[in-house]
């Protein structure tokens, strides 16, 4: 925060720092809120270059914002947060944010882990991350910028539940690729023999059981691919991708999953001695146009999902994504969105960046091509923005405020308890008069 207002390009004082942020981001009470958000979304989307593939790639994930000591912060709840101490539960108190990113083609990024954030919203305590993600993705799929092409969406195991997949299969041009836990149970789609006579009763939907942790229930895969690759340490490995088509999962009353078959993928990495290195990874590919993606495409799409992890790490370490300690929820949300927009600025200015040495390094010319990373762009961004200038209006000085009236005492802020999800509210016993 101090570094921001000390820059010569930032023309406001420290006490008016947030006012500059608030004037940029529209409020929900603004009558033109939807139009301004759509304009901002369109501007960010146009920074993504056209992909050489026949589909657009998107990723969705949630990131925690721990605030364990903010007693006056509203709507805080228990969140999943990794704990470095062995034996402690991975939980904390604070908020959680859902982020949807566009994953650019690796040809344009030179395999640098860039991810362009398109939407970032706080997950309310009464909702789950998948519910908030469904609302964000619905607006993106309705946009005309991405509606003319196949879209592939990658997510982690939290998004493999029916509440999320059941909503995404409603979009015909969307294929969802998620990882699933190794203890899930699926079923082969039951195909009735056309020569068999029809019987009365409920038709059969599910066929043989397919238990991921019991290899005795597995059938022969419908398709197998072997992809060799070399690690940075020149180690020769082979990725074996096995696919089972026309698989089903159990549905619910709201989501009839028997109408939406999917492709199940098993990813196994082996060395030159054909020994398995890590545990097998299971993926499901669901969507009406899933056959347009090969098994190798699905695997490479999910591998690119980890670019979002680099976005969160860089945002928290270098952009102060979760370091704004404010008791106001609205201020925290605006700050989180501002850090995402600042990352978009780094992405848009990546081709203008010049590789500069650090203060303690000597500048030595090298023949090796240096890949432009977010850190390198941030190091040179002061020169870039000074050269290009800013469209921000110069603030008008209004003089010095007289301050509060003598004897005025500000009321203390309301302290909020931690909201426990799933806990029933205690009701007092009503006594008869």
N, C-alpha and C positions, 0 to 999 in steps of 0.2 A: 504494500500500500504506500509506504513512504517513498519507494523508488518511483512509483507512478506519478505522484504529484510533484516530485522534484525535477522531473524532466522538463526541459525548456519548451517542448511542444505542448505540454499540458498547461493551459493558461489559467486554471482555477487554483484556488488555495486548498489546503487540506480540509478545511471545514466545509467546503462545497464540492468535495470529491464525489460523494454519492449523488449529488444533484445532477452532475454531468452524466452519470450512468442512468439516472432515472429519466432524464429528458430524451435519451436515445431509445430506450426500450419502451414500447407502448404498454399502457396499463389495460386491464380487462374492462375497466369502466369507460374506456375510450370508445366513442361511437364507431370509429374506423379501425377498431382493433383487428378484426379479421383481415381487412384489406392490407393493413400495415404488416401483419405477420406473413401474409402471402407474398408481399413484395420482398420482405427480408428472406423468406425461404427461396424465392425465385432467384435472388441475387447470389445466394450461397450455392444453389444448384448449378448455376451457369459457370462456376469455377471448376466443375468436374469435366475433364476432357472426354470426348466420345471414346467409348471402349472398342477395342478390336474384336471382342467376342460378340456372340449373338444374344447376350443377356447382360443385364445390369446386376451388380452385386451389392447387397446391403447387409448390415449387421446390426444386431440389437443386444444390449446388455444393460445391467444395472451396476451402479457403483455406490458404495456407502459414503456418507458424510457424517462422521462421528462428532457428536456434541455432548459428551457425558456431563459436563459441568455447566451447561446452559440451563439454569433452573427456570428462567423466564421465557424460554423458547417454547412456542406452542407446537402441538401436533407431533411431538417426538415419540418414538417408539423403539423397541428392540430391533436391531438390525444385525445382519451377518457381517462380521468384521474379523479377519484373520488375526489370531493372537500369537505373538512370537514365543510365549511361555508355554512349554510343553505341559499338557494336562489341563490347561484352562479352556473353557468353552469359547468358540469363535463368535462371540456376540459383543455388542456395544450398544450405546444409546445415541440416537440421533435421527437423521433423515436418510432417505435413499433416493437416488435419481436414476431415471430411465433415459438412456441415450440411444438414438438411432443414427447410424453413420452410413455413408456411401463409401464403399471400398473401391478405390480407383484401380485401373488396370496396372499390373506390375511393370508393364513395358514403359508406361509414363513415369512411374515412380522409381524405376531402376531398382526394384525390390527393396526399397526403403519403406518401413512400416508406417505409411501415411493412412489416415482415416479421416474423412471429411464429415464432421457432425452436422446433421440436418435438423435434429430436434432433441431437446433436452428438457425434461419435465420432472418435477418432484413427485414422488409416489406418495399419495396421502396415506395416513395410517389405516384408514378403513378399506383401502384397496391393496391389491397385490401388484407386483411389478409387471406381471403378464397382462393384467387388466389395463394398466396405464400404457403398456406397449401396444396393445390392440388399438387404443384410441390414437396414438401417434402414427402408427402405420396406416390406419384408415385414411388419414389426411394426406399421407404421402402417396398412397395408391390412387387416390382421387385426383392427384395433380396431373396436369397434362404433360408435364416434363418427362414423366416416367411411365406413362400409360400406353405408349406405342411399342413397347419392347418387353420381352420376357424378363422377369425380375426374380433373382435368387436371393433368399433370405437365410442367413446363417445365425445360429444361436446356440447357447449352451444347454445343459440338461434341465435347467429350470423352465425352459420354454418347450419341453417335450410333453407337457401335460395337455389334456383335452381342452382346457379353457383357452389356450392359445392356438393350438393347431386347428381346433374346430372353427375358429374365426378366420384363420388365414386361408383355409381351403375354400372359403366362399369367393375368393378372388381367383378368377380363371388364369390370370397371367402371372401368378405368384407360385414359386416352388420353395418350400421350406425345408431346410437341412438343419437338423439338430442332433446333438449327441444324446444318447440315452444311457442310463445306468445298466450295469451288467447283470442286474437281478430282475429285469423286466421280462414279462411273458407276453408273447404275441401268438398269432394263429395264422395258418395258411387260409387263403380264401377258398371256401367250399364251392366247387363247381359240380353241379348235378349232371349226371349222365343223361343225355337227351333221350336215350332209349328206355330209361327208367320211368315207370309209371308214377304219376303224381299222387301223393298221399295227402290226407287231410291234416290239419293242424298248422302250426307255425312253421314257415320255411326255415331251413337250416342256413345259417350265415357263416359260421366259423368251422374251419376244418381242423387239421391236426395241430396239436399244441407245439409251440416253438419257444422253449425256455432257454434264455441266453446263458444261464449258468449250468445247464445240463446239456452236454454235447450229444447225448443219446437221442434227444428229440430233434436234432438238426437233420435236415435233408441235404441233398446235394445242391450246391449253389447253381443258380441259373446262368451266372456269368462270372468269370474270374479274370483279373488283370494283374500283371506283374510289372511294377515300375521300378527300375533301378535308379539309384541316385548316390551321390558322393557327398559326404559331410565336409565341413570346413577343415577337419583334420585328416582329410583324404581317406576316410573310411568308407568302404563299399558296402552299401546296404540295399535291400530290396523290399519294396512295399507290396504286399499281396492284398488286393481288394477283391473280396467275394461279395456277390450280390444275390439276394433272394427277392424276387418280384411277387407282386400280388399278395402282400401281407396285410393283416388286419390287427387292430387293437380293440379292446372292449370300449364301448361307448357309454354314454349316459342318456338321461332323458332329454337333455337339451342338445346334445351333440351325438348324432347317429353316425358313429365312426365306421360302421359296416358298409357305408356307401362310399368310403374314401380309402381305397387300398393304397399302400405305399411300398417303397423299395427299401429293404433292409441291407445295410452294408456292414461288413466286418473288415477292419483295417489291422493288419498284422505286419510288423517290421521285423525282418530277419537279417542275420549277418551272412557272411560267405559260407559258414558251416551249416546254414539252414536252421539256426537256433533262434528262437523268438527272443527279442530283446526286452520289449515292454509288454504290458498287458494288452490284449486286443481291445480296440476301440470300436464301438458300435454306433452307427449313424442311421437315421431314418430320413428318407427323401419322400416328401408327400406333396401332392399337387396334381392337377389334371394334366399339366404339361411336363411332368417329371421325366418322361422318356426322351425329351429333347436334350437332356443332360446326360452325358456318359458317366460311368462310375469314376473315371479319373477326374472329370470336371467337378463332380460332387466332392471328391476328396480334396482337390486343390482349393475349392471354394471354402471349405471348412478350415483349412490351414490358414487362409487369409483372415479368418475371424480374429486371430490373435493380434492383429494390428490394432484392434480396439484396446487391448491391454496396454500397449505402448502409449496410446492416447491418454488413458487414465493415469499411467505412471508419469508421463511428461507433464500433464496438466496439474497434478498434485505437487510435483517437485519443482517445476519451473514457472507455472502460471498461477500458483496459489489457488487452485480450484476449490479446495475445502478449507482454506485458511482464513476466510472472512468470518470472524467471530462476532456476529450481530445477534441481538435478541429478536429481531424482526424477521419473520419467515419470508415475507415478500422481498426484503432486501437480500436475503440469502439466495433466493431463487434468481433474482436479477444478476447477482454476482456470478452464479454458476453459469448462466447463459452468456455472460460477458466473457468468461474464460473460454467458452466454446467458440465464440466469435473471434476472439484473439487468435485462437488456433487456426481458424479459417483464414485469417489475414496472413499468417505464416505460410499456409498452404498456397495462397494466391501469389505470394511474393517469392516463392522458392526459386523461380528462374531468374530473379534479379539479384539474388544473394551472391556475395563474394566471400570466398573462404578466407577468413581472417584468423591469425594466431591469437592465442590467449595472451594475457598480460605478461606471463612468465615464459612464453615460448618465442623462439626465433622463427622468422619467416624464411622458409627454405622452399625453393621451387622443386617440384617433383613431377615426374612423368606419369605417375599413376593418377587415374581419374578418381576424384574424390566425390563420393555420393553426398548429395545435399540432404541433410537430415533436419528435423525441426530445431535442434539445438544450434546448428550452424546458421539457420535463417534468423533465429532469435538474436544471435550474437551480432548480426549485421543489420538488424531491422531498424536501428536508430538511424543509420546512414540512409536506408531506403526511404523511410518516412520523411526524413529531412529533405531529400531530393524531390520526392513527389509532392510533398505538402499535404495539407489536410483541408477537408471541406467543412470542418466545424466552424460555427460562428464564434466570433470573438465575444466573450462575456462582457456585459456592461457593468461597470462598477457602480454600486448603489451606496457607497459610503459605509461607515461603520455603524452597526446596530447598537442601539442604546442598551441592549441586554434585557434581562428580566426585571420586573418591578421589584423594588426593595420589599422584602418580607414575603415574597412569593415562595411557596414550598411545593415542589413537584411531587405528585402522588407516586408512590413506589409501583413498579411494574408487577403485574399479576404473575404469580408462580404457577407453573403448570406441571402436573404429574406426568409420569411416563405412561403412555397408553399401552396396555397389554392386549394383544390381539387374541380373540377367542375367549376372553374371560367374560363371564356373565356379570351384569351389573347387579349389585345387591340391592334389594328392595326392602324398605322398612315394613314391618307388620302393622297393618292398620287396625287400630283398636276400635271396638264398637263404642259409641257414645253412651 
